[in-house]
Amino acid sequence: MTGRDVTGRSAAAAAGPLAQLGSNENPLGPSPSVGAAVGRAVREANRYPRTTALGLRTMIANTNAVSPDQVFVTNGASDALLAIGATHLEPGDRTVVARPTFYLHMLMTERPGGELAFVPTKGLRQDIDGLLAAVDDRTRVLIVTNPHSPTGSVVDQSELDRVVGDLDGRGGETLLVIDEAYREYADETVMPDGVEFVRAGHNVAVTRTFSKAYGLAGMRVGYAIVSEPVAARLRGFMPPFAVNSASVAAAEAAFADQEHLARVVELNRRERDRLTRALSDLGMAPAPSQTNFVIATGLDDAASIVSALADQGILVRSTEADFGLPGGLRITTGTAEETTRVIEALRAMGATA
């Protein structure tokens, strides 16, 4: 048996460079201004953080044409989702969500004793008809992930309009959670803005993160944009000082540097397109993606491909092991060098469907 280190690489590859293409991280990292901002915050680490994160909330609010009181900043978007579950679900209540989905969507439901109603994706897209059909009088939360993980697909404006209209027609008691963790990577011509439904007064919560395009996965900052009453309920659930000063400072600096964000998005678009074309040339049928990863399914032995890539220090995800989609890979878009490396490795092993 081949020995492996903690990263999953073989002993033979352990000394080489690691291409981490399994967790949808930003290969360029955060804005260069983040380091200085975090340094200033560390020099004041003897002081407790401001409990409101008002500066960051105001920046987000101004960009999204909402009130700062509608912005709920948390320790990663995960905490925003957990707070939504805790304040909207009681034992026996239901959350309707596509399968596969982000594991926090399950955790936010299970912790308060709620029940999950899964609706399988159809053609690697969320099944809007199926999601709405699954809503019943016990459904308190409906989740739409946009763009979707792990498939990379987008729910378009007309589909979201239909979801909101359907829920409004039922009395508006079901909260629609639009998880937009990957929205910065999506083409604006196809990606609707979930916040427009919040501005219009619908029962909608939009969650976003600084972990992906802003490159702050290790700093743990996320937020939700909701109505003011919902925001007040969410804040009432969270403990004081839930987000540390250094993380808030990092997020403020990252959010202010839109030029760096544009570079990240452009690199991702270019390398995602290149990876998609190469996978297609290999006969691997990649799905169209509006995120920072590409998924390919229908492979004969995806598990062996994942293992063989790991032996070369290239970490990708198995869609079967991690998401319940048989015979597939999910590959994060990295640097140009990393894209070349994974393409050449797949070509060398003759990976095909």
N, C-alpha and C positions, 0 to 999 in steps of 0.2 A: 504493500500500500504506500502511496506517495505521502510523505510527511508534509503537513501544512502548518503555517503560522497562524496567528489570530486573525489575520486579514482574509484567510481562505486561500492564500497563494501556496504553491508547492515550495518545499525547501530550496529547490533549484532556482526558483524565481524570486525568493524572498529578498535577495540583495538588490534586485533591480528596481527601476522606478515603478511606482504604483499608479495605474490609471483608474481612478475611482469614478466609474461610470454606472453606479448602481443606485445612488441616493438622490439624484436630481439636484446636485449642488452646483453652485455658480463657479465655474473654473477660473474666472478673473478675480474672484474675491470682492470685497466691498470697496467703496470709494476710498481713494487715498486719504481723504479728509477724516475718515473714521478714526484712524489711529490717534491723531491729535485730540480729537473730541473725547475719546475714551481716556487719554492721558490726563486731560483736565479734570474729568470726572473722578479719576482715581486719586488725584491730589486732594479731593474733598470727600474721600471715602469715609472719613470720620463722621460725616453728617448723614442723617437719614434722607432717603430720596423724597422728593415731593410726591405726595400720594396721588396727585391728579394727572401728572404728565401733561400739564396744560399746554406747554410749548409744542410738543409733538402732536397733541390732539388738534391744536389750532392749525398747524401746517396741513394736516390731513383734511381737516374740515374745509379750509379755504380752497384746497384743490378740488374737493368733491361737492362744493356748494351746499354744505350742511352746517349745522351749528356744532361747535366743539362739544356741546353736551350730548350730541348724538354719536360721538366717537368713544369707544371703549377700548383702551389699550391694555394688553395682557402680556404675560410671559409666554410668548409664542401664540399663534392662532389656536393651538391646542387648548389653551386655557379659556379662550373665548368660546370654543365649542363646548367644553365641559361646563362652563357657566351657563350657557344656553340650555343645556340638558338639565342642569340642576334647578333652574328657575322655571322651566316650562313643562317638565315631565314628572309625573307621579307614578307609583306602581300601577301597572296595567295600561298606561298610556302607550301609544305607538309612534314610532318613527318610521316613515317610508323612505327608502333609499335604494339606489341602484346597486347591483352586485356585478362586478367587484366594486369596492369602495375603500376609502381611507379608514384605517382601523379606529381612529378617534371618533368617527361617526357611530361606530358600534359602542365604544366605551362611554360616550356621552349619554347614550340611551340606557345602557345596562347599569351604570352606577346608581341612578335614581330609581331603578326597578322597572324601567320601561321595556317594551317589547319591540323587536325589529321586524319590519315587513320588507323583505328584499324583492326587488324586481330585476331580473336578469337583463343585462345589456343586450341589445339587438343589433347585430352587425357592428359591434364595438362602439355603439352609441347608446346613450341613455334612452330608454324607451319611455317617452313622455306619456303616451296613451296608457301604458302599463302602470306608470307611477300614479297617474291621476285615478285610474281604476282601483288602485290599492288603498286610496284614502277612504277612511270610514269615520264614524262618529267618535272613535277613540284615538284618531290620529291627531297629535298635537304638533308634530314637526314633520315637514317634508324637506328633504335635502336634495338640492341640485348642485353638482360639482361642475364648475365652469371656468376654464376648460377641465375636462374630466381626467382624473388619474385612476387607473393606469393607462387609459386608451389614448389620451391626447385629443379627443374630439370636443366639439363645441356645441352647446345648445344655442340656437340662434334666437334673434329678437322675437320672431313670430311664435316660436315655441315657448319662450319665457312669458310672453304676453298671454298665451293660452293658459299656462299654469296659474299665473296670478289671477286671471279672470275666473278660472274655475274655482279657485279657493275663495275668492271674493263672493262668488255665487253661492257658496256653502255657508256664508256668514262670516268668513274671515277669521275664524278661531284657530285655524292651523297656521303655525308660523312657517313661512318658507325661508329656509336657510340656503343662501347661494354662496357656496365655498369657492372663492376666487383666488386661491393660493398661487395659481400660475397665470393670472390675467395679464401681467406685464409682457409676457412672451407672445401673447396672441395678437394676430392681425386685427387692428381696430375696425377694419371693414367687415369682419365677420363676428366680432366679439361684442355682445351687448353689454351695457353698463348696468349691473344690478342695482347700483345706488339710485338710479332714476326711480325705481319702485319705492324706495325708502322716502325719497323727496316727495313723491306723490301721495304719501300717507298710507301705503299698503302695509300689511303685516309681514314685513320682510326684514331679514337680517343678512348683511353681507359680511363675510369674514375674509380677511386678507392677511398676508404675512410679509415680514422682511427677510425670511429665511431663503427665499429662492432668488429672484432677480436682483435683490439688493445685497445678496451675499452675506447675510448675517445669521446663518443657521446656528452658529455656536453662541450667539448673543441672546437668542430667544425673545423676539419681539413680534407680536401680531396685534391685530385689532379687529373690531367689528364696528360697522356703521349701521345704526338702528334708530328707531324712534326714541325720543327723549324718555318716555316712561319705561321702555324696555331697557335702555341704558342705565336708568336709575336702579332697576331691579338687578341687573347684572353687577353693578358696582356694590350693591348691598350684599351680594354673595361673596365677593372676593375679600381676602384679608388685606389689611393695610400694607403698604410697601410691597405690592405684589410684583412690581417690575423694578429692577435695580437701576441706580443712576447711570452706570456705565452703559447699560443696554439702551436706555432712553437717549443718552447722548449720541451713541452710535447710530441709532435709527434717525435722529434728527439730521445728523451729518449726511447719512446715506440718502435720505429723502430730498435733501437740498441739492444734491449733486445729480441732476437729471442728465448731464452730459455723460457721466460715467454709466448711468443706467442705459442710455442710448447705445453706448459701445457694447455693453453686455447683450442687449437685445439684438443688435446687428450681428455680433459674433454667433449668437445662438441661431439666428435665422439662417446664416450662411452654412454653418456646420450641420444643422438639422437637415437642410436641403441636400447637402452633400452626402450625409449618412443615409438619408432616405433613398437617394438615387442608387447608391452603392448596394444597399440591401435589396433593392428591386432588381438590379443587375444580377445579383446572386440567387434570384428566384425566391426570396424570403417574404414577399408580399407585405411590406411595411404599411401600417395604417397612416393616413394623413394625420399630422400632429400640429397642434397649436400651443405646444408646451416646450419644455427643454429636454424632452426625451422622445424616443421613437420606439414603438412597439411593433414586433413582427411575430405573427402566429402561424400555425399550420406547419411547424417544423417536425421532422421525423424524430429527432432526438435532441431536444433543446437542452435537457439536463447535461448531456455530455458536452455540448457546446459551451455552456456556462462553466463547467469544470475545466475544460481545455483552455478557455480564456483566462481563468483564474490562475492556471499553471504558468501563464505568461505575464501575470501581474496586472490583468485587465479584469476589473470587477463589474459585472452586469447582473441583472436580476432575471430569475426564472419566473415567468408569468404563472406557471402552474403551481410552483411551490409557494409563491408569495401572494398570488391574486386569484388562484383557482381557474386560470385560463390555460388549458392544456396546450403544450407544444409551442411555447413562445418565449421570446426574450424582450426585455425592456432595457434599452441602452440610453443612458444620459448623454446629451450632447456636451462635449468637452472642448478643449482647445483644438486648433487645427492639427497639432501634432498627435493628440489623442485620437482624433477622428481617423487620421491616417493609420495609426497603429491598430485600431480595432478592425478597420476595413481590411488591412493587409493580413491580419491574423485570421479573419474569417475566410478570406480568399485562399490562404495557404491550407486551411483545413478542409476546403471544399464544402463549406456549410451551405446546404440548400434545403428547400422544402421537400 
